[in-house]
Amino acid sequence: MLASAPAESEVFAGNRSIGGISLSVVADAGGSRRQRVREEGALRVRFPNAASRDVLEAVTVNTAGGMTGGDRFHIDIALGAGAKLMMTTAAAEKIYRSLGPDTEINVRLKAGAGGSLAWLPQETILFDQVRLRRSIEVDLAPDASLLLAEGVVFGRSAMGEIVSQGRFFDRWRVRRGGRLVFAESLRLEDAIAERLARRAVAGGAVAIASVLTIPGDEAAAAAVAARDDFAGEVGVSAWNGLALARLVAPDGAALHRDLIAVLTAFGNMPIPRLWLN
């Protein structure tokens, strides 16, 4: 008896890209080193500065070359007491159009006592008819530090691309000592280009970013505000022991330059070498 053909939904699910990284980092007399690394599916992690371990640098690589509807990635990072990690990506992540299901990215970051974590991926590029749902959960010890930057580019301006329709949902939750200190959710859907054109949203800009630093104070915010070389618009404020910068820019290249300027002004972590290529 011949087996029946798989349902269309089963074929679709079987061709989705699933990837994951679990990484733990510990501190010892020589600095910071990886303790446990697990890679799953299309995601890989590499360590270009393994010989210099004061701040361990990790680079994620998506071997699938991008993501689309139905793809799911998860990343779990845990730092032990006193460990220092800077994590970035080998290239900008591209999220292509979806035929219906969401693309899902779930990130969990944890830093123990005295740990220092920098989450600095290169920009995420969204294509027309994208459907992306992303969640970033951070759990910090009371004296741990965090530098978190995420940039999003709606279409590649140099190629005339416009994200006319789509859905982008981004959820951040940051806890310090078990207490929620930062929470926000961003949702753009349906006529995205039309919404970005509104003055109260992005004023026609197609590239946005947020940079969060903990601990952060008025001095950190002032260092950003003092710069006069931004290509786009940058606003910054500090409250309750954290500082937050918001960026909007006319294109991805301008956003990238402004992100480097903001990170340099905050000054609590070196810029990833891949950002400067």
C-alpha positions as CSV (number, residue, x, y, z in Angstrom):
1,M,0.0,0.0,0.0
2,L,1.4,3.4,-1.0
3,A,1.9,6.0,1.7
4,S,-0.3,9.0,1.3
5,A,1.4,12.3,0.3
6,P,2.1,14.6,3.1
7,A,-0.2,17.5,3.7
8,E,0.8,20.9,2.3
9,S,1.2,22.2,5.9
10,E,3.6,19.4,6.7
11,V,5.7,20.1,3.7
12,F,5.8,23.8,4.6
13,A,6.8,23.0,8.2
14,G,9.5,20.6,7.1
15,N,11.2,23.3,5.0
16,R,11.3,25.9,7.7
17,S,14.7,27.0,9.2
18,I,15.0,26.3,12.9
19,G,18.1,27.5,14.7
20,G,19.4,27.9,18.2
21,I,22.4,28.8,20.3
22,S,23.0,28.2,24.0
23,L,26.1,29.7,25.4
24,S,27.5,30.0,28.9
25,V,30.5,32.1,29.8
26,V,32.5,32.0,33.1
27,A,35.3,34.1,34.5
28,D,38.6,32.8,35.7
29,A,42.2,34.1,36.4
30,G,42.7,34.5,32.6
31,G,39.6,36.5,32.0
32,S,36.3,35.2,30.4
33,R,36.0,31.9,28.6
34,R,33.2,29.9,27.1
35,Q,32.0,27.1,29.4
36,R,29.3,25.5,27.3
37,V,28.3,25.9,23.7
38,R,25.4,24.3,21.9
39,E,24.4,25.0,18.3
40,E,21.2,23.9,16.6
41,G,20.1,24.0,13.0
42,A,21.1,27.1,11.0
43,L,22.7,29.1,13.8
44,R,26.4,29.0,14.6
45,V,28.6,31.0,17.0
46,R,32.3,31.8,16.6
47,F,34.9,33.3,18.9
48,P,37.3,35.5,16.9
49,N,39.3,36.8,19.9
50,A,39.7,33.6,21.8
51,A,43.3,34.4,22.6
52,S,42.4,37.7,24.3
53,R,39.8,36.8,27.0
54,D,39.3,40.0,29.1
55,V,36.1,40.5,27.1
56,L,35.1,37.4,25.2
57,E,33.7,38.3,21.7
58,A,31.1,36.0,20.2
59,V,29.8,36.2,16.6
60,T,26.6,34.5,15.5
61,V,26.3,33.2,12.0
62,N,23.0,32.3,10.2
63,T,24.0,29.7,7.6
64,A,20.5,29.9,6.1
65,G,21.3,33.3,4.7
66,G,18.2,35.0,6.2
67,M,14.8,34.2,7.6
68,T,11.2,34.1,6.4
69,G,7.7,33.2,7.5
70,G,7.7,30.1,9.8
71,D,11.4,30.2,10.6
72,R,12.2,30.2,14.3
73,F,15.5,31.1,16.1
74,H,16.2,31.1,19.8
75,I,19.3,32.3,21.6
76,D,20.2,31.7,25.3
77,I,23.2,33.4,26.8
78,A,24.2,33.0,30.5
79,L,27.2,34.8,32.1
80,G,28.6,33.7,35.4
81,A,29.9,36.0,38.1
82,G,32.4,38.5,36.8
83,A,32.3,37.2,33.2
84,K,32.3,39.7,30.3
85,L,30.9,39.0,26.8
86,M,30.3,41.1,23.7
87,M,28.0,39.4,21.2
88,T,27.4,40.5,17.6
89,T,26.5,39.0,14.2
90,A,28.6,38.3,11.2
91,A,26.2,40.4,9.0
92,A,22.9,42.2,9.0
93,E,20.1,39.7,9.4
94,K,17.5,39.7,6.6
95,I,13.9,38.9,7.2
96,Y,12.1,38.2,4.0
97,R,8.4,38.2,3.1
98,S,6.0,35.7,4.6
99,L,3.2,33.8,3.1
100,G,1.3,33.8,6.4
101,P,3.2,32.5,9.5
102,D,5.4,34.8,11.6
103,T,9.2,34.7,11.7
104,E,10.1,34.2,15.4
105,I,13.3,35.3,17.2
106,N,13.5,34.7,20.9
107,V,16.5,36.0,22.9
108,R,17.2,35.3,26.6
109,L,20.2,37.0,28.2
110,K,21.4,36.5,31.8
111,A,24.3,38.0,33.6
112,G,25.5,37.0,37.1
113,A,27.1,39.1,39.8
114,G,29.5,41.6,38.4
115,G,28.9,40.3,34.9
116,S,29.1,42.6,31.8
117,L,27.1,41.8,28.8
118,A,26.9,43.6,25.4
119,W,24.3,42.5,22.9
120,L,25.3,44.3,19.7
121,P,23.9,42.5,16.6
122,Q,24.2,44.3,13.3
123,E,21.0,45.8,11.9
124,T,18.0,43.7,11.0
125,I,16.7,44.4,7.5
126,L,13.0,43.8,6.9
127,F,11.5,43.2,3.4
128,D,8.0,44.0,2.1
129,Q,5.3,41.7,3.5
130,V,7.5,40.7,6.4
131,R,5.9,39.2,9.5
132,L,8.4,39.3,12.4
133,R,7.8,38.6,16.1
134,R,10.9,39.2,18.3
135,S,11.2,38.9,22.1
136,I,14.3,39.9,24.2
137,E,14.3,38.9,27.8
138,V,17.2,40.1,30.1
139,D,17.9,39.0,33.7
140,L,20.7,40.9,35.4
141,A,22.2,40.5,38.9
142,P,21.9,43.7,40.9
143,D,25.5,44.7,40.1
144,A,25.7,43.3,36.5
145,S,25.9,45.7,33.5
146,L,24.2,45.6,30.1
147,L,24.7,47.3,26.8
148,L,21.9,46.4,24.4
149,A,21.5,47.8,20.8
150,E,19.0,46.8,18.1
151,G,18.6,48.5,14.8
152,V,15.9,47.8,12.2
153,V,16.0,48.9,8.6
154,F,12.7,48.9,6.6
155,G,13.9,47.9,3.1
156,R,17.2,48.7,1.4
157,S,16.9,52.3,0.2
158,A,19.8,52.0,-2.2
159,M,17.8,49.3,-4.1
160,G,14.6,51.3,-4.1
161,E,12.9,48.8,-1.7
162,I,9.9,49.9,0.4
163,V,8.2,48.0,3.1
164,S,4.6,48.9,2.2
165,Q,2.9,46.2,4.1
166,G,3.9,43.8,6.9
167,R,4.0,43.2,10.6
168,F,6.7,43.8,13.1
169,F,6.3,43.1,16.8
170,D,9.2,43.7,19.2
171,R,9.0,43.0,22.9
172,W,11.8,43.9,25.4
173,R,11.8,43.0,29.1
174,V,14.8,43.8,31.4
175,R,15.0,42.8,35.0
176,R,17.7,43.7,37.5
177,G,17.9,41.8,40.8
178,G,14.6,40.2,39.9
179,R,12.9,43.6,39.5
180,L,11.5,44.8,36.2
181,V,13.4,48.0,35.3
182,F,12.6,48.3,31.6
183,A,9.7,47.1,29.5
184,E,8.4,48.1,26.1
185,S,6.6,46.7,23.1
186,L,6.7,48.1,19.6
187,R,4.2,47.1,16.9
188,L,4.0,48.3,13.3
189,E,1.6,46.5,11.0
190,D,-0.4,46.7,7.8
191,A,0.6,50.0,6.0
192,I,4.1,50.2,7.5
193,A,5.5,52.8,5.1
194,E,2.5,55.0,5.7
195,R,3.0,54.8,9.4
196,L,6.7,55.5,9.3
197,A,6.0,58.6,7.2
198,R,4.0,60.1,10.1
199,R,5.8,62.8,12.0
200,A,5.0,61.3,15.4
201,V,6.4,57.9,14.3
202,A,9.6,58.3,12.2
203,G,9.0,61.4,10.1
204,G,9.7,59.5,6.9
205,A,12.8,57.8,8.1
206,V,13.2,54.1,7.3
207,A,15.8,53.0,9.8
208,I,15.3,53.0,13.6
209,A,17.2,51.8,16.6
210,S,17.3,51.8,20.4
211,V,20.4,51.6,22.6
212,L,20.0,50.8,26.3
213,T,22.8,50.9,28.9
214,I,22.5,49.7,32.5
215,P,23.9,51.2,34.7
216,G,23.4,54.6,33.0
217,D,23.1,58.1,34.3
218,E,22.8,61.8,33.2
219,A,26.6,61.8,32.4
220,A,26.1,59.0,29.9
221,A,23.1,60.7,28.3
222,A,25.0,64.0,28.1
223,A,27.9,62.3,26.3
224,V,25.5,61.3,23.6
225,A,23.6,64.6,23.5
226,A,26.9,66.5,23.2
227,R,27.7,65.0,19.7
228,D,26.8,67.0,16.7
229,D,27.8,64.6,14.0
230,F,24.6,62.4,13.7
231,A,23.3,61.8,10.2
232,G,19.8,61.2,11.5
233,E,17.9,62.2,14.7
234,V,19.0,60.9,18.1
235,G,17.3,61.5,21.4
236,V,18.6,60.3,24.8
237,S,17.5,60.3,28.4
238,A,18.4,58.7,31.7
239,W,16.3,57.7,34.7
240,N,16.3,55.2,37.5
241,G,19.9,54.0,36.8
242,L,19.6,53.4,33.1
243,A,20.2,55.5,29.9
244,L,18.3,55.0,26.6
245,A,19.0,56.4,23.2
246,R,16.5,56.4,20.3
247,L,17.7,56.8,16.7
248,V,15.9,57.4,13.4
249,A,17.8,57.7,10.2
250,P,17.1,58.1,6.4
251,D,18.7,54.8,5.5
252,G,20.6,51.8,6.9
253,A,24.1,53.3,6.3
254,A,23.3,56.4,8.2
255,L,21.8,54.4,11.1
256,H,24.9,52.3,11.3
257,R,27.2,55.3,11.6
258,D,24.9,56.9,14.2
259,L,24.8,53.6,16.2
260,I,28.6,53.6,16.3
261,A,28.6,57.2,17.5
262,V,26.1,56.5,20.3
263,L,28.0,53.3,21.4
264,T,31.3,55.3,21.4
265,A,29.7,58.0,23.5
266,F,28.3,55.6,26.1
267,G,31.9,54.2,26.1
268,N,31.4,51.1,28.3
269,M,32.3,48.5,25.6
270,P,34.5,48.5,22.5
271,I,32.8,48.6,19.1
272,P,32.7,45.1,17.5
273,R,35.4,44.8,14.8
274,L,32.8,43.5,12.3
275,W,30.9,46.8,12.7
276,L,33.9,48.7,11.4
277,N,34.5,46.7,8.2
